[in-house]
Amino acid sequence: MNPAWALMRLASPQLPIGGYSYSQGLEMAVERAIVCDPDTAGRWIADQLLLNLARFEAPLLWAHCCAAVAGDWSSLSTLSEQHRASRETRELQQESRQMGYSLKQLLEGLPELDDEARCFLAEQNEPGLAVMWALAARAWQISAEDALAAWLWGWLENQLAVLMKTLPLGQQAAQRLTSQLLPLLQQAQAQAVHSAPEQRGSAPFGLALASMAHERQYSRLFRS
């Protein structure tokens, strides 16, 4: 079977985990006019990619996927706890937990998950998205590097979808932004793969503040 099918399945916005419900602080950045046009949108997304995701989120997800592929369940449990502890705001915690729950429900009903992974899955109480993503990659025989690429692509695609709903940003403008940001996506992936465990970490104060403010935003489209 063509391995591209599994990769596209994992990266697809049709994966029923509710990623379209979340903006990761971007809606509040638009509300406060920090993001108001394609240039500021590109700067916000680029900063998130290189100053946050490439330094912490992506390396941690990469480690999850490597542990799942290797069947190193002890390391995977430890990484899952690290990811859970890193959610700075209530919204970010809920986002990870709710999407993780949805993906767990999906995996439990799929025949591709092997017995070892299924036993590990049964032991997970309120798992986050990262550990479930890693198990999905194992179930569909997707390499850790490709699973990370699918996650980064899904993140970027969702951010652009948020912009099209909250800004006067059309599809052509979103595609131009995609062309500008794809090299940074590649850079973030490479940095994550070659990052040593002791180098993982970031301090995304702007993201955390936007997320906390979004919890109290009067009118909003997204859950985070």
QUIHUGI-V648210 format. One record per residue. N is the residue number from 1. RES is the residue in one small letter. OMEGA is omega in whole degrees, -180 to 180 (* if undefined). NEAR is the number of other ideal C-beta (glycine too) atoms within 10 Angstrom. D_FIRST is the distance of its C-alpha to the first C-alpha in Angstrom with 2 decimals. Layout:
N/RES/OMEGA/NEAR/D_FIRST
N/RES/OMEGA/NEAR/D_FIRST
This chain:
1/m/179/6/0.00
2/n/-179/7/3.80
3/p/179/12/6.13
4/a/-179/9/8.64
5/w/-179/10/8.00
6/a/-180/20/9.19
7/l/179/19/11.83
8/m/178/13/13.13
9/r/-179/14/13.35
10/l/-177/21/15.47
11/a/-173/19/17.53
12/s/173/12/18.13
13/p/177/12/21.81
14/q/174/8/20.78
15/l/-167/18/19.87
16/p/178/11/22.91
17/i/172/21/24.83
18/g/-179/14/27.59
19/g/-180/17/27.29
20/y/-177/15/29.07
21/s/-170/14/32.17
22/y/179/22/32.96
23/s/-179/27/34.51
24/q/176/23/35.25
25/g/-176/28/38.82
26/l/180/28/38.18
27/e/178/25/39.90
28/m/176/26/43.03
29/a/176/25/42.91
30/v/180/23/43.05
31/e/-178/17/45.83
32/r/178/13/47.86
33/a/170/9/47.29
34/i/173/16/45.73
35/v/-175/26/42.88
36/c/-179/13/44.40
37/d/-178/13/42.76
38/p/-179/16/39.77
39/d/180/11/41.48
40/t/176/15/42.17
41/a/178/26/38.75
42/g/180/17/37.16
43/r/179/12/39.51
44/w/-178/21/38.76
45/i/179/24/34.98
46/a/178/17/35.39
47/d/178/15/37.75
48/q/-179/25/35.43
49/l/-170/24/32.59
50/l/-177/15/34.68
51/l/-179/15/37.42
52/n/-174/18/35.57
53/l/-176/27/31.78
54/a/-177/22/31.57
55/r/-175/21/34.34
56/f/-175/21/33.44
57/e/-176/23/30.76
58/a/176/26/27.93
59/p/180/24/28.98
60/l/177/22/29.32
61/l/177/25/25.87
62/w/179/23/24.47
63/a/175/25/26.43
64/h/-176/29/25.11
65/c/178/29/21.47
66/c/-180/21/22.45
67/a/180/22/24.37
68/a/179/26/21.65
69/v/-179/16/19.09
70/a/-176/12/21.97
71/g/179/13/23.11
72/d/-171/14/26.50
73/w/178/15/27.62
74/s/178/8/31.22
75/s/-180/15/30.41
76/l/177/25/28.06
77/s/179/15/30.97
78/t/179/13/33.36
79/l/179/24/31.23
80/s/177/21/30.86
81/e/177/12/34.64
82/q/180/17/35.15
83/h/179/22/33.01
84/r/-178/17/34.95
85/a/-176/9/38.25
86/s/-180/18/37.40
87/r/-169/17/37.37
88/e/-174/16/40.77
89/t/179/19/41.45
90/r/-179/12/41.23
91/e/-179/23/38.89
92/l/175/19/36.42
93/q/-179/18/36.57
94/q/179/15/36.00
95/e/-179/24/33.10
96/s/-178/23/31.23
97/r/-177/16/32.22
98/q/178/19/31.42
99/m/176/22/27.97
100/g/178/23/27.29
101/y/-179/18/28.54
102/s/180/17/26.34
103/l/176/22/23.16
104/k/179/20/24.46
105/q/179/12/24.97
106/l/-176/16/21.43
107/l/-180/19/19.99
108/e/-179/11/22.46
109/g/-178/7/21.09
110/l/-179/11/17.37
111/p/-173/5/16.06
112/e/-176/12/13.67
113/l/-178/20/16.82
114/d/-173/11/18.06
115/d/-180/7/21.74
116/e/-179/11/23.12
117/a/-180/20/21.82
118/r/177/14/22.96
119/c/177/11/26.39
120/f/-179/19/26.67
121/l/-178/17/25.76
122/a/-178/9/28.46
123/e/-175/9/31.02
124/q/178/17/30.54
125/n/-177/4/33.40
126/e/-179/12/32.96
127/p/176/22/30.12
128/g/-177/26/29.65
129/l/-173/23/26.69
130/a/-178/26/25.94
131/v/178/28/25.39
132/m/177/26/23.26
133/w/180/26/21.11
134/a/178/28/20.66
135/l/176/25/19.73
136/a/178/27/17.14
137/a/177/26/15.56
138/r/-177/25/15.74
139/a/-176/21/14.32
140/w/175/19/11.14
141/q/177/12/11.09
142/i/-179/24/12.40
143/s/180/14/15.05
144/a/-179/21/18.63
145/e/179/15/19.20
146/d/178/19/16.37
147/a/176/27/17.47
148/l/178/26/20.95
149/a/179/21/20.08
150/a/180/23/18.60
151/w/179/26/21.81
152/l/179/23/24.07
153/w/179/18/22.61
154/g/178/18/23.00
155/w/-179/20/26.53
156/l/-179/21/27.50
157/e/180/17/26.21
158/n/178/19/28.18
159/q/178/21/31.26
160/l/177/21/31.26
161/a/176/15/30.95
162/v/-179/25/33.95
163/l/-180/25/35.91
164/m/179/13/35.34
165/k/-173/14/36.76
166/t/178/20/39.67
167/l/167/18/40.75
168/p/-177/9/41.52
169/l/-178/20/38.28
170/g/-177/10/36.40
171/q/179/9/32.82
172/q/177/8/33.81
173/a/178/17/35.63
174/a/178/18/32.65
175/q/176/11/30.48
176/r/176/14/33.24
177/l/179/21/33.23
178/t/179/14/29.48
179/s/179/8/30.11
180/q/-171/14/32.91
181/l/-178/19/31.07
182/l/176/12/27.71
183/p/178/9/29.42
184/l/176/20/30.82
185/l/178/21/27.44
186/q/179/12/26.30
187/q/180/14/29.61
188/a/179/27/29.23
189/q/-179/21/25.84
190/a/179/13/27.28
191/q/-179/17/30.42
192/a/-177/24/28.67
193/v/-176/15/26.60
194/h/-179/10/29.79
195/s/177/19/32.14
196/a/-178/7/33.94
197/p/-178/10/34.37
198/e/179/6/38.08
199/q/-178/11/37.46
200/r/177/18/35.59
201/g/175/11/37.83
202/s/179/17/39.10
203/a/-176/12/41.94
204/p/-176/20/40.82
205/f/-180/9/44.19
206/g/178/16/43.71
207/l/-179/23/40.50
208/a/179/16/42.20
209/l/178/16/45.29
210/a/180/27/43.39
211/s/179/25/41.47
212/m/179/16/44.75
213/a/-179/15/46.50
214/h/178/22/43.71
215/e/-177/14/44.37
216/r/-179/8/47.75
217/q/-171/14/46.86
218/y/-178/5/48.69
219/s/-177/6/46.28
220/r/179/15/42.57
221/l/-169/12/39.21
222/f/-177/21/37.06
223/r/175/16/37.22
224/s/*/24/37.29
